[in-house]
Amino acid sequence: MSGLKRLPPAGGAPWEDVAAEKVVYGTPQTRTWVLYENVPDRLYAGEWEATPGKWRISYAEWEYVEVISGACVVESDDGERIEAGPGDRFVIEPGFTGTWEVLSPMRKTWVIRE
């Protein structure tokens, strides 16, 4: 076992509605591709797409995000915000609560550590 993993191309995931009780506005849909799983170490990586809208989020895990296309605003309940577009990167830490707003259809790569 070399410890080197090539991730497969993303494709074929169905669109899912964001839960109605979380939606602030719009009718956002998302789809997620889990391209790497290391369950014992609780480490995951993949891609994600979303349509425009805004919804509530809360995190119990770490997430590294790199925006591939589109634009979003992630804002904490205390008013800290990140506006991100293609090439922008950020980290969401455990305990974060706030909103995720997709301004134009977006796609991101992600790595999550639970």
N, C-alpha and C positions, 0 to 999 in steps of 0.2 A: 504494500500500500504506500503510494508516493506522497499522499497529503496534498496533491494538486488536483483541483476539480474544475473542469470547463463547464460553464452553465449552458443549458440548452436554450434555443430561442423560445421566446414566449409566444403562445398562440392557443386559440381554441377555448379560452375561458368565457363563460357566459356573463352577461351584464346582470348586476343585482341592484335593486333599489336600496338607497340608504334608508334605514329604519325611520318611519314617519315621526316617531317621538323625538328624534334627534335633529330633524330638518328645521332650519331657521327660515330658509326660503328656497324656492326652486323645486325641481324634481330630480335631484342628482342621482346618478347611477355610477357604480364602480365595477371594476373587474380586477382580479388579482391572480398573478401567477407566482406560485412558490417554486423557485428554480433550484433551491438548495435547502436541505434540512439536516441539521445535526441535532437530533432530539436529545441525546444525553447532555450535550453542552448548551441546549436551548438557544441555538443560533440558527437563523433562517435568513434567506435572501431571495429577492425576486423583483418583479415589476408590477406596476399598478397603474390603472387608467381611471379617469373620472370625467364626468360631464359637469357643466356649470351648475352651481348651487352652493349653499352654505349649510353646514351642520355642526352639531356639538361633538367634541371628541374628548376622551380622557385616556391617559396612558399609564399602564403599570409596568411597561417595558421601555428599553432604550430603542430608538429608531434613528438610523442614519438615512437621510434622503438626498438624492440627487435628481433634480428635475431634468427630464429629457426634452419635453416639449410642453407648450401651454404656459399657464400662469396661475399662481395661487397666492393666497394670504393666509397665514396661520397666526392666530392671535390668542394670547393667553387671557384668562379671566381678569388678570391684573393690568391688561392693556399693552403688554409687550407684544410686538408683532414682527413677522418676517414676511416680506413680499418676495416671491421667488419666481424665476423664469428659467429658461434653458441654461444649463451649466451651473446654476446656483445649487449650493449644498448646505444642509443644516442638520442639527441633531435635536430630537425631542427626547427629553429625559422623563424617567418615571415620576409620576405625581402630577404631570402636566394636565391641566384642564383648560378648555377654551373652544375655539371654533376653527374649522378648516373651510376655506372658501375657494372654490375653483372659479377663476375669472374667465378662462377659455379652456376648452377641452385639453386635459393635461395627461402626461405620462411621466412616471418617475421610476427609478430603481430604488430599492430599499434593502437595508440589512437590519434585522431585529434581533436583540438579545433580551430574552425574558429573565 
